[in-house]
Amino acid sequence: MSLEVTQILLNAQSVDGGVRKLAEENLRQFQEQNLPAFLISLSRELADEDKPVESRRLAGLILKNCLDAKDVNRKAQLVHGWRSLDSSVKTQIKSFLIKTLGSPVSDAGHTSGQVIAKIAGIEVCYGEWPELIRVLLGNMEVSQPAHLKQATLETLGFVCEEVSSDSLAQDQVNSILTAVVQGMNSSEANGHVRLAATRALHNALDFAQTNFDNDMERDYIMRVVCEATGCSDVRIRQAAFECLVSIASMHYGKLAPYMQDIFAITVKAVREDEEPVALQAVEFWSSICDEEIDILEMFGDDFDGDSEEVPCFYFVKQALPALVRLLLETLLKQEEDQDQDEGAWNLSMAGGTCLGLVARTVGDDIVPVVMPFVQENISKPDWRCREAATYAFGSILEGPSPQKVSPLVNVALSFMLNAMKDENSHVKDTTAWTLGRIFEFLHGPAMETPIITQSNLPPILSVLLESMKDAPNVAEKVCGALYFLAQGYEDAAASSSPLSPFFHNIVHSLLAAAHREDAIDSRLRVSAYETLNEVVRCSTEETAPIVMQLVPVMLMKLNETLETPKLSSDDKEKQSELQSLLCGCLQVIIQKLGASQSTKYGIVQYSDQMMNIFLRIFSCRSAMVHEEAMLAIGALAYAIGVEFGKYMQEFYRYLEMGLQNFEEYQVCAITVGVVGDICRVLDDKMLPFCDGIMSQLLKDLSSNQLHRSVKPRIFSCFGDIALAIGEHFEKYLIYAMPMLQSAAEISVQSASQEVEISEYTNQLRNGIIEAYSGIFQGFKSSPKAALLMPYAGHILQFLESTFQDRDRDESVTKSAIGVLGDLADTLGKSAAPLLWSSVFYKDFINECLLSDDHGIKETAQWVQYTVSQALSA
């Protein structure tokens, strides 16, 4: 059998498609028919030194994939599968994995370390595999070979990445850190071991809070890390700086004694070292900025570095002149083709990003330090100097006060417009980006003295529209600038806007840019449509006729994509992107025109054509297109109201398809939202379709395959349906209410300090509360309202547990207090005994009456009145 597994693993990597497919099928069948034997065979293959490297490598990869997956539901299944194995099977597999760490084949040891960490991630939190850390640390004895130490250090790093910081005892953490830091020490002769140790420390830092609280231990760790930044091996230097970056964010409050040395180290790295190392040195200062920005935004800047609660040491302000000088030097290290590569990241870009963070950290103080560099370089013959000066100027526009930078921008604006004709593409690209920053941060109704005036708006638009014909990377940045220019007029009077006289030319130029032949292979097309959407969103009634003219244009372009002959897979992807953009643009147009009675007719007259083409779009197999088409249909339903009912018969099957789409759960989530939109406009005309919809929604809730983020939306949709059909929701109560009760109990049990869990709990509660609210309001004034009484006690318990949770967000508070009122309003005197026996609701109402949020306070006043009416009836 061993030989057979080896051959299957080798065949699974064959260049012959038929051989490869058969081998993959054999592996799948083996896994499904006998998982324990399958996993043991793979771990034995990985551990066997006589086997080919290729089969061992694939065995390890498959093992890892049997323990973990990106999809949450799939991962839960794999974890359950591992935990269900007999302990003897697990022990055998772990034994093979630990043995493999000693393999002289580095790939095998590395892969085994990853698999060990995946198992640790499953077991350690349950107190299982307690001997793991002790066994691994035993491999670090002086007498052990270097390749075993290297694999073990890698494994320790992987384990720290997989398990939570509270899963290991402090003595285990101490032992790990001791082994790792010793491996990093300059006395370690083997470079591979030292590199593995440095990378392991990066993952272990999250566990080191207690150690960083101890002066002696912290000093030792910091000394070793700083020494490693001067190692002869560039990989170790880079990894050491990555450790410093993590320390900056995790242990900012402990850095003061080391900052002078770190500053010297980072300056030397930026000026003299290879780019991967220099990038991390710049990233260290970006992390320091992030920390200080967070502290200053949260607590204000009226405390000093002696504050014990949240220390802000103003490291950036103290280093300002020298740090800015260093960052400005990096701006001059551009690469020739950086504007052509979307994923480009180099020292110049990192320096500019950090300079922007420094500006946000120190505010006005940055301006006098940067402006001499800008003035000195902005007109030099060397394009690098002109581009760097422009980049520096654009980077400091967010952070300083408008009063400080507005006079500079007023002087610079005409110069910038002229620079859009520069002979160098890099300069034009950065100038367009800088103009976008000016419009984003220094343009809009909040500006006391406007930067954009009646006199300079025409030349600004003239330059922008002309530059939209430039190279794709420049045109894309110009679209971004125009986006923020339009956004600044969003709050203009509904009837008129300064952009109105230019509206036709703007729309024409954006469409021309979006459909340039060279727009397909860059972000230009996406950027042009995003800007067109914003221009439409910010438009006024006087330009509504032009917006209406866009509808047939978009429909024609959509129709063209549907009638294109067979395409290659690459062309299909580009076609799907265009269809998504066109549907998205139609959605914005529908929302804009549908929002006013005077322009709604523009949507009504095209609604048949739009609906027809949206339904045709569903034949395309692209989740992205389906999402956008669904959203556009939801907007159309809202715009034309009850008239949408005529499309329901044909549209229903696509709704059903969307609700059944578990794999592409975003499509399912959006479809659920559209059901709610349609319910709100059709009311009881939705009744003929509710049996099918409710049946599918209940199936969705019962499914383990559907992503959990969709489930709160489904509960909310129950409320929309109940509100639409009123007492006819009666027949769904026996199915919906137990589901809601079960979810309510889960939301109470899931309360957690972890941000991700807390956010989901709040989403889940909001969905449940919106369901209850819709159901109560749907039954209000109905003789069947008494049907809700059996559920009222549980609902009050849920509201009480929500009230007790201090981590609830304001939206949950507002919804929950509202449902308390809905319960009293719908059930009236029938609710009185339950309310009399409950003590929390008075405290809840009083808390909400004292809220700073006007909406919560107003809702609480209504609830107070409604409850008192129910009690006195």
C-alpha positions, -999 to +999 in steps of 0.1 A: +000+000+000+029+023+008+043+020-027+009+025-041+004+058-022+038+071-033+029+064-070-005+080-067+011+111-052+036+113-080+009+107-106-011+136-091+018+158-102+020+144-137+021+166-168-004+141-184-038+155-175-055+121-177-030+105-153-032+134-129-070+134-129-072+097-121-046+101-093-066+130-078-098+109-079-080+079-062-068+103-034-103+117-030-119+082-027-092+071-002-099+101+019-137+097+018-137+059+024-111+057+052-099+090+066-078+076+095-058+053+071-055+081+046-040+105+071-017+079+085-005+070+050+002+107+042+021+113+075+041+080+070+050+091+034+061+125+047+084+109+074+100+083+051+135+094+041+135+067+013+106+084-005+109+109-033+109+146-023+080+153-046+057+127-031+067+138+005+060+174-003+025+167-017+017+144+012+024+172+036+004+197+016-026+174+015-023+167+052-023+204+059-054+209+037-072+181+056-069+203+087-076+238+075-095+258+049-102+294+042-140+288+041-154+289+077-178+261+072-153+238+055-128+245+082-154+236+109-160+203+091-122+195+089-117+204+126-147+181+135-132+153+113-098+155+131-113+157+166-135+127+158-104+105+151-094+078+175-067+090+199-044+062+188-046+074+151-038+110+161-009+098+183+005+078+153+002+108+130+018+132+155+047+108+160+054+107+123+053+145+121+076+150+151+100+125+135+099+144+102+113+176+118+147+158+119+147+152+082+178+165+063+153+174+035+144+210+045+110+209+025+099+179+046+108+195+079+092+228+069+059+212+058+058+190+089+061+221+110+031+236+093+010+205+098+020+203+135+009+239+139-025+232+123-031+203+147-019+226+176-044+252+165-072+226+168-061+209+200-042+233+223-072+254+232-089+222+245-058+214+267-049+186+243-013+177+232+001+192+264+036+177+257+040+194+223+061+224+235+083+203+258+090+179+229+098+207+205+121+224+230+139+191+235+151+195+199+169+227+207+196+212+228+232+221+218+240+186+206+212+185+181+219+190+144+213+224+128+186+212+104+165+199+133+169+232+152+159+251+121+128+230+115+119+232+152+122+270+153+100+272+122+075+250+139+075+271+171+068+301+149+040+284+131+024+272+164+025+308+177+007+319+146-020+292+149-029+292+186-044+321+206-021+340+230-041+327+261-038+290+251-002+286+264+009+288+300+034+316+308+062+291+316+057+276+281+059+311+266+090+318+286+106+286+273+097+294+237+110+329+239+142+317+255+148+291+227+139+316+200+160+345+213+190+321+218+186+310+182+187+346+171+219+354+191+250+364+171+268+335+188+246+311+166+269+301+138+243+286+115+225+313+094+195+291+086+189+285+123+193+322+131+169+332+103+143+306+115+146+319+150+141+356+139+110+347+119+097+326+148+101+356+172+080+377+148+051+353+155+058+348+192+057+385+200+020+384+205+026+361+235+053+382+250+033+408+269+044+396+304+080+394+291+080+429+278+067+441+312+099+428+327+127+453+322+155+427+321+138+403+297+127+432+275+162+446+273+176+412+263+150+407+236+155+442+222+193+439+222+191+406+203+166+420+177+187+452+172+219+432+168+202+410+142+194+441+121+232+443+115+237+407+105+256+400+073+226+379+059+200+402+043+172+378+051+180+380+088+182+418+087+148+420+070+132+396+095+147+415+124+132+448+111+099+429+107+101+421+144+108+458+152+077+467+132+055+443+152+071+455+185+062+491+175+025+482+172+022+456+200+046+471+226+046+509+217+045+519+254+078+501+262+099+516+234+111+548+249+145+536+262+154+521+228+142+548+204+176+566+200+193+534+190+164+523+168+164+557+150+201+553+142+195+517+130+165+527+107+184+557+092+213+535+083+191+508+068+171+533+047+202+550+034+225+521+029+208+487+030+191+467+003+155+476-005+137+447+013+154+458+045+150+496+039+113+490+033+109+475+067+129+503+083+104+528+068+075+505+079+087+508+115+081+545+114+048+540+097+037+517+126+049+543+152+027+569+133-003+545+133+000+540+171+003+577+178-025+587+155-048+562+172-039+575+207-043+611+197-076+605+179-090+585+208-078+606+237-069+640+222-034+655+224-038+671+258-018+646+278+019+640+280+041+609+278+038+605+316+002+594+313+001+558+326-032+550+311-024+555+274+011+569+270+019+589+239+056+596+238+055+618+207+083+598+191+075+612+157+074+648+168+107+644+186+124+629+155+105+652+130+133+672+112+156+642+109+129+617+101+113+639+074+147+646+058+152+608+056+118+603+041+122+631+016+155+614+004+135+582-003+111+601-026+140+606-050+145+568-054+117+562-079+117+533-104+112+540-141+082+518-146+065+521-112+034+538-126+027+510-150+026+482-124-005+483-102+011+462-075+044+482-074+058+489-040+092+504-036+112+527-013+099+559-028+063+548-024+069+536+012+086+569+020+057+589+006+031+568+025+051+572+058+054+610+051+016+611+048+013+593+082+038+617+098+016+646+085-014+631+102+006+625+134+021+660+139-003+682+119+008+718+112+044+711+123+051+691+091+045+720+067+076+742+074+098+711+074+086+698+040+079+730+020+116+740+014+121+706-003+090+712-024+101+747-034+136+736-042+127+706-064+094+715-081+110+732-111+142+712-115+151+698-149+154+662-135+119+646-135+127+627-103+131+660-084+098+674-098+079+641-091+093+639-056+084+675-048+049+669-060+046+637-041+058+654-009+033+682-013+004+658-019+014+637+011+011+665+036-024+677+026-041+655+052-032+663+088-024+700+089-053+724+094-069+739+063-058+773+075-022+762+073-022+745+039-049+765+020-027+795+013+000+771-001-026+753-023-040+786-036-005+795-048+003+760-061-030+752-079-023+769-112+013+755-111-002+720-106-026+724-136+003+734-158+023+704-145-004+681-160+013+690-193+047+679-181+068+659-205+072+631-180+044+606-173+055+600-137+052+637-129+017+639-145+006+608-126+017+622-092+003+657-100-031+642-108-030+622-075-021+655-057-050+673-073-072+645-061-059+650-025-065+688-028-101+682-038-106+654-012-093+674+019-096+710+010-128+713-011-164+712+001-190+730+021-170+728+053-142+751+039-145+786+052-125+800+022-132+778-009-102+766-028-124+760-059-141+792-071-162+803-100-131+817-117-108+787-114-133+758-118-134+762-157-096+759-161-095+730-136-121+711-155-106+719-188-072+704-177-088+674-161-110+665-191-081+670-215-058+649-193-083+621-194-069+614-228-034+608-214-017+575-206-040+551-188-022+554-154-025+593-156-061+592-168-070+569-139-056+593-114-075+622-132-107+602-127-099+600-090-094+638-089-127+644-107-144+620-082-134+641-052-142+674-071-177+662-077-181+649-042-173+683-028-205+696-044-227+668-031-244+691-006-251+718-032-287+730-036-309+704-053-317+727-082-282+739-092-245+730-089-213+748-101-207+716-121-240+718-140-227+739-170-199+713-175-220+682-168-224+670-204-187+673-212-178+655-179-201+626-187-189+624-223-152+624-213-157+597-186-175+574-210-148+580-236-121+572-211-140+541-198-142+526-234-107+534-246-091+503-260-062+506-235-086+511-205-093+473-204-058+463-192-056+489-164-078+502-137-089+531-159-123+516-169-132+508-133-120+543-121-140+561-149-172+543-140-168+549-103-163+586-110-193+586-134-214+571-106-202+598-082-209+626-107-245+613-112-250+609-075-240+645-069-259+659-098-289+683-095-324+686-111-311+708-139-289+680-152-315+653-148-323+652-186-286+643-193-287+616-166-319+602-183-300+601-216-275+578-200-301+551-194-304+540-231-266+543-235-260+519-206-287+495-219-272+495-254-237+488-240-251+460-218-270+445-248-237+446-268-220+425-241-248+399-243-245+395-280-208+391-282-197+358-298-178+331-279-149+346-259-117+333-243-117+329-205-096+361-202-121+381-224-150+366-205-136+380-173-132+414-188-167+412-202-181+403-167-163+433-152-179+456-178-213+441-172-209+447-135-199+483-140-228+490-164-253+474-139-237+494-111-240+526-131-277+519-139-283+513-102-270+547-093-290+564-121-322+546-110-316+557-074-309+593-085-339+597-108-362+576-087-357+598-056-377+627-071-413+627-084-402+652-111-376+628-126-391+594-117-408+591-151-373+588-167-371+554-149-407+543-155-404+547-193-373+524-194-383+499-167-395+472-191-362+474-211-341+474-179-359+445-164-356+425-196-319+430-198-313+424-161-330+390-164-309+382-194-278+390-174-286+362-150-277+337-178-241+349-174-221+327-150-205+354-129-212+361-092-200+397-096-225+404-124-253+387-105-247+409-074-248+441-094-278+431-114-297+421-082-288+455-066-300+473-097-333+454-096-337+463-059-332+499-068-357+496-097-383+481-074-379+509-049-381+535-077-413+523-095-431+510-064-462+487-069-456+487-107-428+463-100-454+436-093-458+429-131-422+416-132-425+393-102-438+362-120-408+361-143-383+374-118-393+350-090-372+321-103-341+342-103-348+353-068-351+316-059-318+309-076-301+337-057-314+324-024-301+289-032-266+301-041-247+290-010-213+289-027-213+325-038-228+337-005-225+374-014-251+368-042-273+350-016-269+379+009-278+406-018-308+385-030-321+384+006-317+422+007-336+426-026-365+404-012-367+430+016-367+459-009-395+443-029-416+436+002-414+472+012-429+483-021-453+455-029-468+450+006-495+423+004-491+418-033-460+398-023-483+372-007-484+348-037-446+344-036-441+342+002-445+304+006-416+297-017-394+325-003-400+316+033-394+280+026-360+288+010-350+313+038-357+286+064-336+261+044-308+287+043-309+292+081-307+254+086-278+250+063-242+246+076-229+254+041-242+290+040-217+316+053-228+329+087-228+366+076-260+360+055-280+347+085-286+381+102-299+394+069-324+365+066-338+373+101-342+409+091-359+398+059-385+379+081-394+413+095-398+428+060-420+399+049-442+401+081-445+439+077-456+434+040-482+407+045-494+415+080-515+388+098-509+365+068-475+358+084-495+337+109-487+304+091-449+311+092-448+318+130-444+282+140-413+279+118-398+314+121-402+320+159-382+289+170-354+299+146-354+334+161-354+321+197-325+297+189-305+325+173-313+348+202-298+322+226-267+319+204-262+356+204-263+357+242-238+328+244-215+344+217-209+376+236-171+381+235-144+407+239-129+396+205-137+423+179-148+400+151-171+379+174-185+411+190-193+426+156-210+394+144-230+392+176-242+428+171-252+420+135-270+389+146-289+408+173-298+435+149-312+410+124-333+392+152-346+425+165-356+438+131-375+405+126-394+409+159-401+446+150-415+437+116-436+409+130-451+430+158-458+459+135-473+435+109-498+422+135-506+455+150-543+462+150-550+427+139-573+404+159-546+377+155-521+398+175-527+374+204-509+347+185-476+365+195-483+362+232-466+328+236-434+343+223-435+376+242-418+363+274-388+349+255-385+382+235-384+401+268-357+378+281-337+384+249-341+422+252-329+419+289-298+400+279-291+425+252-295+453+277-270+436+301-244+434+274-221+464+276-205+457+242-237+462+222-234+490+197-257+520+193-277+505+164-286+474+186-296+497+215-319+518+193-334+487+176-338+468+210-355+497+228-378+501+197-389+465+199-398+469+235-422+496+223-435+475+194-443+447+219-462+470+242-479+488+212-491+456+195-500+434+225-514+463+246-528+453+280-521+416+272-484+425+277-490+441+311-484+410+333-451+403+316-440+439+319-450+441+356-429+410+363-399+424+345-376+448+362-350+456+335-372+476+311-373+507+333-335+508+335-333+503+298-357+531+290-339+554+315-305+547+300-318+555+265-335+587+277-300+599+289-284+589+256-264+615+236-279+600+204-311+620+195-326+590+177-322+567+207-336+594+231-366+601+208-374+563+205-371+559+243-396+587+248-421+569+225-414+536+243-420+551+277-454+565+266-464+532+249-454+510+279-472+533+303-504+530+281-501+492+281-498+491+318-527+515+325-551+499+300 
